Amino acid sequence: MSEDPLLLSRLLDWTAEVAAQVRSGEIFVPTASGERWDLSVVGDDEVEIWVVSWPPGFRTELHDHGPAAGAFVVTSGSLTEGVWDPIAGRRVESRIGTGSASAFAPGHVHDVANHGTEPAVTVNAYSPPLAEAAYYDVHRQRLRRFAAARRTDGAEAPLEPTAADEDVAGGT
């Protein structure tokens, strides 16, 4: 599936709308517990939108979002996104601070981490809604899928093992 600029623009618009609700206090995000927290605020056949807290030190593994395109905006704090560059055969990191946003097409492989000392909060949107994801490690400058997750109920789904040593040519 190719990148759809109109869809990516709509995802960014949706995240901006919900981010305004977070900043105004209309949507409360508990960050004091030091635990990761998420809340589904929109979920239909077209899109799902989540508010997520990122405690200091929390990070995701290198993953994709299946067939979904996505976008996120940081409403407070800052995160580091490591994006897989299939041509270079490595992750490329960038810092995403308060007010900054990122959008991506299906096939985007990344990890996200809070390397700061304060919690971060994001608003994330996906279209179509998330149904699956794959998790990767890097072996000899190539991605190797080591697990898959399928959503059954709720935001987190158990990992289901996939074939070991499954290289992904060029990264995606």
C-alpha positions as CSV (number, residue, x, y, z in Angstrom):
1,M,0.0,0.0,0.0
2,S,1.4,3.4,-0.9
3,E,1.5,6.5,1.2
4,D,-1.8,8.4,1.1
5,P,-1.1,12.1,1.8
6,L,-4.8,12.8,2.3
7,L,-5.1,10.0,4.9
8,L,-1.9,11.1,6.7
9,S,-3.2,14.7,6.8
10,R,-6.5,13.6,8.2
11,L,-4.7,11.5,10.9
12,L,-2.6,14.5,11.9
13,D,-5.8,16.6,12.0
14,W,-7.5,14.1,14.3
15,T,-4.5,13.9,16.6
16,A,-4.4,17.7,16.8
17,E,-8.1,17.8,17.8
18,V,-7.7,15.3,20.6
19,A,-4.4,16.9,21.7
20,A,-6.3,20.1,22.2
21,Q,-8.7,18.3,24.6
22,V,-5.7,16.8,26.5
23,R,-4.0,20.2,26.8
24,S,-7.3,21.8,28.0
25,G,-7.8,19.1,30.7
26,E,-11.0,17.8,29.0
27,I,-9.1,14.5,28.8
28,F,-7.2,13.7,32.0
29,V,-4.0,11.7,31.6
30,P,-2.6,10.2,34.8
31,T,1.2,10.4,34.7
32,A,2.1,10.4,38.4
33,S,2.0,6.6,38.8
34,G,5.1,5.9,36.7
35,E,3.1,3.3,34.8
36,R,2.3,3.4,31.1
37,W,-1.4,4.3,30.5
38,D,-3.6,4.4,27.5
39,L,-7.2,5.4,26.7
40,S,-9.2,4.8,23.6
41,V,-11.0,8.0,22.7
42,V,-12.3,7.2,19.2
43,G,-12.8,3.8,17.7
44,D,-14.9,3.0,14.6
45,D,-14.4,1.2,11.3
46,E,-12.3,4.0,9.8
47,V,-10.0,5.2,12.6
48,E,-8.9,4.7,16.2
49,I,-7.4,7.3,18.4
50,W,-5.5,6.7,21.7
51,V,-4.1,8.9,24.4
52,V,-0.9,7.4,25.8
53,S,1.4,8.2,28.7
54,W,5.1,7.3,28.4
55,P,6.8,7.2,31.8
56,P,10.6,7.9,31.9
57,G,12.6,4.9,30.6
58,F,9.6,3.3,28.8
59,R,10.3,2.1,25.3
60,T,8.6,0.0,22.7
61,E,10.3,-2.7,20.6
62,L,11.0,-2.2,16.9
63,H,7.6,-2.8,15.4
64,D,5.2,-2.0,12.6
65,H,1.4,-1.4,12.6
66,G,0.3,-4.0,10.1
67,P,-1.7,-2.5,7.3
68,A,-2.5,0.7,9.2
69,A,-1.2,4.2,8.6
70,G,-0.6,6.2,11.7
71,A,0.2,9.6,13.2
72,F,1.0,10.8,16.7
73,V,1.6,14.2,18.3
74,V,3.4,14.8,21.6
75,T,1.3,16.9,23.9
76,S,3.9,17.0,26.7
77,G,7.4,15.8,27.3
78,S,9.6,14.4,24.5
79,L,10.2,11.1,22.9
80,T,12.8,9.6,20.6
81,E,11.6,7.7,17.5
82,G,14.0,5.3,15.9
83,V,12.8,4.7,12.3
84,W,14.2,1.7,10.3
85,D,16.0,2.9,7.1
86,P,15.9,-0.1,4.8
87,I,18.5,1.4,2.4
88,A,21.0,2.1,5.1
89,G,20.2,-1.0,7.1
90,R,19.9,0.8,10.4
91,R,17.7,2.8,12.7
92,V,17.7,6.6,12.4
93,E,16.7,8.4,15.5
94,S,15.0,11.8,16.0
95,R,13.7,13.6,19.0
96,I,10.0,14.5,18.9
97,G,9.2,17.2,21.5
98,T,6.0,18.9,22.8
99,G,3.9,20.0,19.9
100,S,5.7,18.0,17.3
101,A,4.0,15.3,15.2
102,S,4.9,12.4,13.0
103,A,2.8,10.5,10.4
104,F,3.6,7.3,8.6
105,A,2.3,5.0,5.9
106,P,1.7,1.3,6.3
107,G,5.0,-0.6,6.5
108,H,6.7,2.0,8.7
109,V,8.9,0.2,11.2
110,H,10.0,2.1,14.3
111,D,10.5,2.1,18.1
112,V,9.6,4.9,20.5
113,A,11.3,5.7,23.8
114,N,11.1,8.2,26.6
115,H,14.7,8.9,27.5
116,G,13.8,12.0,29.5
117,T,13.2,12.4,33.3
118,E,9.6,13.5,32.9
119,P,6.5,11.6,31.6
120,A,5.5,12.2,28.0
121,V,2.0,12.1,26.6
122,T,1.0,11.4,23.0
123,V,-2.2,11.2,21.0
124,N,-1.9,8.4,18.4
125,A,-4.3,7.7,15.5
126,Y,-4.4,4.7,13.2
127,S,-6.4,3.9,10.0
128,P,-7.6,1.3,9.5
129,P,-7.9,0.5,13.2
130,L,-5.0,-1.6,14.5
131,A,-5.6,-5.3,14.1
132,E,-2.0,-6.6,14.0
133,A,1.6,-5.7,14.4
134,A,4.9,-7.4,13.9
135,Y,8.0,-7.1,16.1
136,Y,11.5,-7.1,14.8
137,D,15.2,-7.3,15.7
138,V,18.1,-6.4,13.5
139,H,20.5,-9.1,12.2
140,R,23.3,-8.2,9.7
141,Q,21.6,-4.9,8.8
142,R,18.3,-6.6,8.0
143,L,15.1,-6.7,9.9
144,R,14.1,-10.1,11.3
145,R,10.5,-10.6,12.5
146,F,10.5,-12.5,15.8
147,A,6.9,-12.1,16.9
148,A,3.4,-10.9,15.8
149,A,0.6,-9.5,17.8
150,R,-3.1,-9.7,16.9
151,R,-5.6,-7.6,18.7
152,T,-8.5,-9.5,20.2
153,D,-9.8,-7.2,23.0
154,G,-8.3,-4.0,24.4
155,A,-5.2,-2.1,23.5
156,E,-2.7,-4.8,24.3
157,A,-2.8,-8.2,22.7
158,P,-0.6,-11.2,23.5
159,L,2.3,-11.9,21.3
160,E,2.0,-14.9,19.0
161,P,5.3,-16.5,17.9
162,T,6.1,-16.4,14.2
163,A,8.6,-18.4,12.2
164,A,12.1,-17.9,13.6
165,D,14.8,-16.0,11.6
166,E,12.3,-14.6,9.2
167,D,14.2,-11.9,7.3
168,V,12.3,-9.0,5.9
169,A,14.0,-8.0,2.6
170,G,15.1,-4.4,2.7
171,G,13.3,-3.8,5.9
172,T,9.7,-3.6,4.9
